Amino acid sequence: MRIKIKPFFGVFTLLLLTACDSYAPRDAVRLLPTSSVGLQSTQANMTLGDVLDKRPVCDKTAWSQVDTRDNSNQTEKQLATVSYQCDLSAAQTQALFAAQWAAWIAHYQHRLADSKAIHAAVLGKKNNQHFRGQLSTARSVFKQLDASGDLKRYKTLIKDSPVRVQHLEAVNVFFASSKGQTYLSTTLKTKAQKVTAQKALKAVTKAIAASGLATDTDDIDVCQTPALFVLAVVLTPEEVEKGLSECESSADQREQTDIIIAKGEEDAAQAMLDKFNQPVRLISAKDTILWTVPVRGAPQVVTHTLVLDVELGETSHQITKLMGIADSDFTDVLAGTMSSSYEKAFISAMADVVK
C-alpha cells in the first residue's frame, strides 16, 4: 500500500515533518492521518497510531523500530523499518478456534463412517455382484447357442449383411423388412436354408431376451455388455470364451482395486480424525504490520501478516499468513473487528497446522 498524504491540520503537519527530519521513524508512521488510507468515518481526523492502538479486536498493541539510517549522509535509499503488533482478542480467537476445530472433527467423523461403509460393501463384493452375474449369464447363453449350432448359423446369416455390426434389435428389424427378405432370397439358395437361417435368428433372439442381457450400449468397456462378445460376428467360439474369461479376470482386478481405494479412504479419514483428536491449544494470534520509512518521503507498508502459535499434541506450530496491504485492506484493519478476511486467514492458518 502506498500512503498518500492528504491535508490534515497544521499542527500535525509540523509534527510529521519534525519527526522525519529528526529520524523518528516510529513517530513518522504513528502520526500519519488515517485519511491517508482512505478512511472516511469519525476516525478520519485521528492519527494512524491512535486508531491502531484502540482497535477493539486487540488485547494489546506494541510498536518497534529499527533505524540504521546514517544521519550524516541522508540518501533516498536509506530506510528504517517500523513494526506494529496487535495481540488479537483471546476471547474472540479462542471461540473461533474451538468452533472451527469442532466442525472439522464432526466432518471427519462423518467421512470416516461413510468410508467404513463403502469399504465394508466392497469387501462384501456387493458392487460387483451384478457384473459377475451378467458374465455368468452370458457364458450360459453362449454355451447353449453354441451347442445347438444356432449361434454359428446366426453369424453366417448376418456376416455379409448390412446389419453385421448392428445390435440384435436392428438385425431383427432388417430381416423382417422387405429389404431383409430380398437379402435372404438372393443369398440363400434354397427355401430350407432360408427357414433354417430364420429359425437361428429367432432362437438367438429368444435366448438373449430370456437372459435379460443388453445388446446395445454406449459404454466403451465391452465387458459391461457381455452379450456383445457372444454375438460378435468376427469372434470364433474360442475367442468368445477367451473374452469372457478376460472379463472375469478384470472383475477380480477391479475388486482388488476397489478394496485398496476404499481402504485408503478409510485410513486417510482415520488419520485426519486422529490428528484432530489430539490435545490442541491456541497460544496466541498476532496481527503484524511492517512499514519502511525513507529519509525523505512517506512511510510505505511492506508486509501485513497474521501469525498463529498453536500447540498440537507435543508439537508447537507457528503459522504465518500474508494479509492484504491495499487501501481497501487497510480500511478493514482500521475498522478494528474480527472481519471475514481475518476469519478466513485465521482458519487457513489453522488448516496448515494439520497438513
Summary of the structure (lengths in Angstrom):
residues: 355
radius of gyration: 39.3
end to end distance: 31.4
largest distance: 119.5
contacts: 1024
relative contact order: 0.15
helix: 57%
strand: 17%
